[in-house]
Amino acid sequence: MQFRIPFSIFFALVFPLLMMIIMIASYGNFPIGNGYHFIDKYFLISTGIGLVPIFMISYPIWIAESIQNNSYRRLSYLGVEVKKMVVSDILSYLVLTLINVSLNIVVALIFFHLKVPSVIYLLSYFVNVLYCAVAMLVVGTLIAIMIRNTKIILPFGMICLFMIYMFCGVFINYDQLPAGIKSIGNFIPVKYLMNDFFSIWSRKRYFIPRFLELNTLIVFLTGLLLFAFHKISLRWKRI
């Protein structure tokens, strides 16, 4: 079903690859030291470019639509195990994340000779990306629960998307951003995915402590807000 949604396919899979090709063709695959080239850093950014619209736009719209049309409630009346469907739908977004990352790696490897690390560092990279996706998933759920209107979620998600791109160094090298913008970017987990994960890819470390702390805090706090919204909605239904 994910592959039947043109918006998801274009922004999650096609657009990042186009950006990668355009950037490498424009600036060249110049060396950055220790046997690494521009592609070894930029593919991290192209991966993030694809993941943000998945969890800031596509996923919240799906949640909001499910709430608006009561599709799961109607399915439960027909004897469908709704919990399994919800879990499978959520897992599909994580699978789409893995496809996004794998596709970026394969294209960068075939066309631009991406330097792939050893298996243990590669697995560490995938685990860290998935953990970042979990944080974006709970934030996307909060957006859907709070707004609920898909006509509002789309423009709101687009604003969030371009702001995240700006704060994470998509349009300009992160190191060249003003100090104020970089200080804001340090509180966005995707910034670490797009920039700091190069330390994992270049086999310097298995994880980024600052990223793990921030990501865990966001998952915990957002989870508490979702729990609170759930309790409030149950109380209103009783009233």
N, C-alpha and C positions, 0 to 999 in steps of 0.2 A: 504493500500500500504506500510506503514511503516513496517508492520510485514512480508512483503515479501523480505525485505532486510536483509540478514544474518548478515552483518557487524553491522548494527544498533542494531539488536536484541541481538547479543552476547555481544557487548561492553556496551550497554545501560542497559540491564536487567540481563544477565547471569553472565558476568565477575564480576560485583560488588558483587553479592551474593557469588560467589566462593571465592573472596578475604575475604569477611566477615567470611565465614565458616573456611577458612584456618587460618586467624589471631586469631579467638577465640579459635580454636582447638590448635593452637601453644602456645599462651600465657595464655589461660584460661580466664574465665569471672570474673576476680578478682574485688573486690570492690574498688571504688575510692572515697568513702565518701558520706555522706548524703543519704544513701540508693541506690546510683547509682553504676553501674558496668561498666566494660570496654566496653561492647556492647553499652551503652548509649552514649559513645563518638565515638566509631568506626563506628557506622552505619551512622554518619554524613559524615565520610570520604568515606565510600562505596557508599553513594549517590552521592557525588561529582565525584568519579571515573567513574560513569555511565553517568553523565551529560556532562563532558568535551568532550568526543569523539562525542557526538550527535551534539554539536554546533561548534566544531573545525574541524570536518572531514565530517560527514554525511551531515549536513546542507549546508556547503559551496560547497560540491561536487554537491548537488542537484541544487543549484543556478547556478553554473558554467555550468552544463550540460544543463540547461534550456536556458542559454545565447548562448551556442555553437550551439545547434540544432534548435534554434528559435521555439521551440515547442509552446510557448504561442502565438507567432505571427501567426503561422499557425492555431492554434485553434481560434484565433480572426476572421480569414477569414471565418471560419465555423459558426460564430455567437455565439460562446461560450463566456460567461461573464468571461473574463480572471481575472479581479480583484477579483471576488469571489473565483476563483480557487486558486489564490495566497494566499489570506487570509486563506482559508481552509487548504492549505499546511503548512503555517506558524503555524496555530493553532494546526495542527497535531503534530508538534514538542513540543509544550507546553503540549499537552495531553500526549505525550510520557514522558515528564518530570514528570508529576503527577503520571503516572504509575510506573516510576522508583522509586520515593520517597515512594509511597504506598507499592510497593512490598518489598522494603528494610525494611519498618516498620513492615509489616506483618510477614516476615520471621524472623526478629529479635525478634518480640514479641512471636511467636510460639515456636521457638527453643532455644532462649536465654533469654527469659523473660524480654524483653525491657520494661523500665518504661515509659509509655505514659503519657504526661501531660494532664491537663484539656483541654476542647474543645477550649477555647479562646486562649490559648498558642499554641495549635496544629494548629489552623487556622492561627495564626500569623506566625508560622514556614512555613506553605505552601505558604503564601503570600510573605514572604521574599525569599523563594527558587524561586518562579516564577519571582520575580523582578530580581534576579540574572540571571535567564535564559534569560530574556529580554536583559540584557547587553551582554551576550554571543551570543545571536542571532544577535544583530546589529554588533558585532565584526566579527562574522562568515560571515555576509553579506559583510562586507568590505573586508575580505580575498578573497571571491569569486569574487568580482568586480575587485579587483586589480590584482589577478593572472589569473583567468578565465580558466586556463588549469587544468583539473582534474588530469592529470598525475603528475602535480607539487603539487597540493593541498594536495594529499594524503600523500606524504612524509613530506611536510611542516607541515601539521596538526599533524602528528605523533611526529615530533620534538616539536611542541608547547605543545602537550599532555604530553609528559614525562617531559618537563621543568616545566609545571604547577604542575604536580605531585610532582616534586622535591621541588619547592618553597613553596608548600602548606602542606608539611609534610605527604605525602602518604607513603613514604618508611621508614621514621623515625619520631618519635614524634616531632611535630613542635617546642616545647620548647627546644629540644636538637639540633636544627639546628644552624649553625654558625650565628652570628649577621648580617653579610652581606646578607646572603640568606633570613633571616627573614625580613630584611628591604625591600627587593624586594617583598617578599610575601605579605607585607602589602599593596601593590598597585594592588593586584590581587583579585577581588571580590570573587572568588571561595575559597580563603583561609579562608574568614570569614564564608562561608557556611560549610566548612569542620571542622572548629575549634570553632570560636566565637559563632556560632549558638547554642552551648551547653547552653549558658546563656538563650536563649529563651526556649530551651527544658527543662531546669531545673527550669523554672518558675521564673527567676530572672528579666527578662525584656521582653518587647514586640518587641523591635527592637534594632539594633546595630547602633548608630549614625554614627560612622566612616564608616561602610559599606554603609549606605544610601547615605552619601555624595560622597564617591568614585564611587559607582554604578551609581548615577545620573550624575556625571561628565563624566563618560565613555560613557553613553548613549547619553548625549548631544554632546560631542565632536565627537564621531563616527558618530552620526546623521548628524552633520555639514559636515563632510568629505564625507559622502554618498551623501548629497545634492550637494556638490561641484562637485563630480564626475559625477552626473547626469546632471548638467548644462553644464559641459565641453563636455560630450558625445553628448548632443543635439546640441551644437555649431558646433562640428565636423561634425555631420550629415548634417547640413545646408550648411557647406562648401563643 
